[in-house]
Each structure stands twice: as C-alpha cells, then as structure tokens.
C-alpha cells in the first residue's frame, strides 16, 4: 500500500475520533522515502544503488523516529503487545537478510579478484587461466545455492509481513501511524534485499547462458557470443557468468581481444560490487543502531 493511502486512512481515522489530523513530521518524512522505493520491472546496478541510498535515508529517518519521546513512551506502554514483539523480531530478521546479502556479494568479490589477478599475471598460460575460470564458475554455483536459500527465507518473511499490513485500531493515533509505518518499511526493506539477491545470482540469464554456451561449443561461431552480449541486460553478474561459460567452452580459440573483453567485464563487475558493498555496509550499521535503540528502550 502506498504512503498516500496510509495517510488517507490515518486522516479518516483521526477525524472520526477527534484526534490530531496529521502524523508526526518524521512519519511523513519516512513516507516520502517509502514513496521513492516503488517497484520497478527493470533492475540494474544503477537502480539498485539508488534504492540502497533511498533505503538508507529511510532507515536513518526511522532511527530518529525511534528516538522520539512519544515513540519510546508508546513502546514502553505497549511492550506486552504483539506489535512490539513483531517489531523486535523483524529487526533481527532484517539484520539476518542483510548479512546473507553481504555474504553473497563478498564471496563473488573474492572470486572476481582472484580471476583478475590470474589474467593480469598470465604466467601460468592458458592452463592456469582455465583452472581459475572453472574455479570461478564453481564458486558461483555455490553462491547461487546460498542465494536461492536466502530468497526462500525472504519470501516467507515478506509474505507474512504483507499479511499484517492492515490498519489496526490503537488507543493512540500516533501509535497507529508509527506501527503501520514500521510494518511497511520492513516489507519494503525485505523487497530490496530480494532484488539485490536476484541481481547477484544473475538468475534471469542462467538458462539462456547454458543454451548459448552449448550452441557455441557446437558451432564455434563468435556471432553467438556477440548476439548474446547485445541482448543482455545491465546485470554485470549475468554478463560475467555468460562470458566465462563461453570462455570455458572455447578456451583454445581465445584471442587477446577476447581476454581484454573479459577483463573489461570483470572490471565493471568489480566496480558494481564495490558500490553495492559500501551501500550494504552502511545499511547494516544503521539496522544495528535501530535494533540496539529498540532493545535499550524496552530494557529500560
């Protein structure tokens, strides 16, 4: 549900009970950040970086909201209520999801660096390069398996959260606005992690990579690889996966130009990983601060 829909429902509820007509300014500010995190069918590294930045702004706003006296009072007064337990459990699940996302990125980063180092040295010739390419592809299979497991967990969490997004009648209008905002923010954050994990897996290209690689092996035709590259999206992970599978099938026919092209794709992937890693690390620290703040309030 959009931020404007929440505000309309809040407004109608408030008027019927002669309560304040507007949520706290920080809640309105958080809703503005939520509005910037709308769904997009086309996922690219630039969009993911933008979403991470907007998500960080949202979580920073939530941290300020949690520190407000009115929020702390609501948490203390209703510490026995289910929504407080849900909020604490959700903060832990978000940290777990962020950790899984960071781990998937870090593993690919390490493999990418090793392969880049081998290509630069080239002392072991084609044999060493072939070994590193196969090692990278094997590592990516391991990463994908972990990613798909993390995605299953995320989908379960998100589906459960979406089912709890109904407006609830609380004694206090501001508490109602706060609770529903935090629920929606949790759902959106899980969705961003899901988008990131799907992007890291390169799963949208996985089946096509395998098919094109087999055709390339049979036909030994460079036009196959060129045609695939032109049809690929902006997913740097998928592009490297595809290039390496084609590379592995045609190792003996690779020219210096082919190797240079592979190096360029690996460099682009490295830059993408660096940017997303920094965003995820900042987000992780922010999520820790929010959870610590919640625990401090409730253990006061």
N, C-alpha and C positions, 0 to 999 in steps of 0.2 A: 504494500500500500504506500502511496506517495506521501511526502511530508505534508502537502497541502490538504490531503484527505484527512490525515491525523488532526491537523489544526482545525478543519471544519467541524469534525466530530467533537474535538475538545471544546470549541466555541459553543456549539449547540448544547453540550452537556453543562457547560458553565452557566449559560443563560438560564437554563431550566432550574438551576439550584442557587441562583443569585450569588455565584462565586466569581472570582476575577475573570475578566473576558479574554485575557491573554496569558499564555505560559510565560515563564521566566525568560528574559532575553537570551540567556545561554542555551535554553532549549530551542528557541527559534534559530539561533546560530547553528546549532547542531543539525537542525532540519535542513538548513541551507547546504551544509556539507553533504548530507544524505542525498539531496536532490542532484548533486553533481556526480553521484555514483550510480547513475542509471545503467540499465543493461545495454550492451552493445553486441550485435551479432558478429562484428569483425574485430577480432582480438589481435593486437600487435604489441610489440615490445614498448613502443612509444605510448600506447594507450594504457598498458599495464603500469608503466612508470607514473603516468598521470593519475591513475586510480590509486596507486600506492601513496602518492603525495596527498591526494584528497582524503584518503583513509587516515593518514597520519594527522591531518588537520582535524578530522572528526574525532579521533581518539584523544587528541590534545584538548579539544573542547569538552569532551566527556570527563577528562581528568579534572578540569576546572569545575565542572558541574558537580562532580562527586565531592569536591572540597567545600561546596557551599554549605553554610549552616543549616539551611532548610532541607538539603539533601541528607546531611548527617542526622538531623532530627527525624526525618522520615525513616531512615534505615534503623535507627535505634528504637523508635516507637513500634516498628513493624518487623523487628528482627525474627519473630517467630512465624511470620507469614511465608507462604510458599515462594512468592516472587523474590524474596531476599535470598533464599537458598538457590533458586534458579539463577539469580544474578551471579552468585559466587561460583556455582558450577560452570556457568557459561564463561566466566573469566578464565577459569582453568582450561576449559576446552579450547578456547581461543589461543592460549599460550601453546598448548599441545599442537594445534593445527599450524601455528606459525613456526614452531620448531621443525615439524615434518616438512614444511615448505622450504625452510632454510637448508635442511639436510640434503634434500633433493638437489638444490641448486649448488651447494658446496661440493657434493660428490661429482657432479658434471664439471664443475670448475677445475677440480684437481685433475680429472682425466684429460680435459682440454689442454691444460698447461703441459702435461707430460707429452702429449702428442705434438704440440707446438715445438717443444724442446727437441724432440726427435727429428722433426722436419728441418729445424734450423741446423742441427749438427750434421745429419746425413752421413755420419762417419761409418755407420753400420750398413750403409747402402740400402737397397730395396728390401733386403731381408728384415732388418731392424724396423723399417717403416711398416712393413706388412704386419709384423708382430704387434706394433703399437696400435695400428688401425683396428686389428681384431680385438685387442685388449679394450680399446675404447668402446667398440660395439658391444662387447660382452658386458662391460660396466653399465652401459646404457640400458641393457636388458634388466640388470639388477635394479637400477634406479627406477625404471618404469614399473617393475613389480611392486616396489615400495610406494610409488606414487599412486598406483591403482588401489592399493590397500588404504592409503590415506584418503583417497577420494571417496571410497565407500564409507569411511567413518564420517567424513564431512557431509555427505549426502544425508546420512542418518541424523546427524546433529541439526542440519538445516531444515529438514522436513519436520522434525519435532518442534523446532523454534517457530516455523511458519504456522504451525497449528496453534500456537499460543499467542498469536498477534491480535487477538480480539480485544476490543476495548473492555476494560473491567471497571466497575463502579467502586472507586475508592472513597474513603471518607473525605479525603482532601484532593482538590482538583490538581494542585501542583504535583502531588504524588502520582496521580494517574498519568499526567503528562510525562513525568520522569520515567515511570516504569515502561510505558509503551515506546518511548524513545529508545531506551536501552535495549529493549527486545528487538526493535527494528535495526538498530546499529549492529547488534550481534549477528542477525541474519545477513546483513549486507557484508559484514567482515568475513563471514564464512564463505560467501559467494565470491569475494575477491580471491581468497585463498584457493578456492576451487578453480577459478580461471587461471591463476598462476600455475597450479599443478598440471592442469591440462596443457598449458603452453609449454611447460618444461618437458612434458612427456613427448611432445611432438606427435601426439596420438592421432590428430586429424590427418596426418600424412602417412601413418605407419603402413597401412595396407597398400597404398599406392607405391611406396618405396620398394616394398618387396616385389611387386609385379614388374615395375620398371627395371629393377635390378636383374630379374630373370630374363627379361627381353633383351637387356643389354648384353648379358652373357651369351645368349644365343646368336644375336645379330652382330655384335661387336661394332655397333654403329653409334658414333658420337652424337648424332642428331637426337637420340633418345634422351641422353643426359641434358642436352640443350633445351629440348622441348619441355622436359620436366622442370628445369630451372625457371623457364618463362611462366609456367603455370603455378609455381609455388607461391605461397603467401609470404607474409613478413615474419614468419616464425623462424628465427635464427637457429633454434634447436632442430627443427624439422629439416632445414636446409643442410645442416652439417650431417645429420643422420643419413639423409639421402645421398649426399656427396660421398660419404665414406663407404656406404654399401656399394655404390657404383665403383668406387675406387678399389675396393677389395676384390671385386669380380674381374677387374681389368688391370690389375697391378702391373703386369708385364708390358702393357702398351701405354703407360702413363708418360707424358712428356713433362718438361719443366714448366710449361704453361699450365698444365693440369695441376701440378703441385702448387704453383703460385696461386691458382684459383682456390685451391683447398685452404691454403694459408690465409687467404683473404676472408673466407667464410669463417675460419676459426677465430680470426681477429675480431670479426663482427660479433661472433658469439661471446667472446671474452669481454668485449665492451658491454654487451647486453647484460651478461651475468654480473659484472661489476656494479652497474647502475641498480639493478634489481636487488642485489645483495645489500647494498647500502640502505635502500629503502626498507627492506625487510628487517634489517638490524635495528633501525630507528623505531620501527613499528613494534618490534619485540620489546624493546626497552620501555616504550610507552605503555604497552599492555601490562608489563610487570608493575609499573608505577600505579596503574589503576587498581590492580588486584591488591597490592600492598596497602593502598589507601582504604579500600573496602574492608580488608581484614583489620586494619588499625581502628577503624570506626566501630566495627562490630565487637571488637575485643576490648573496647574502652571501658 
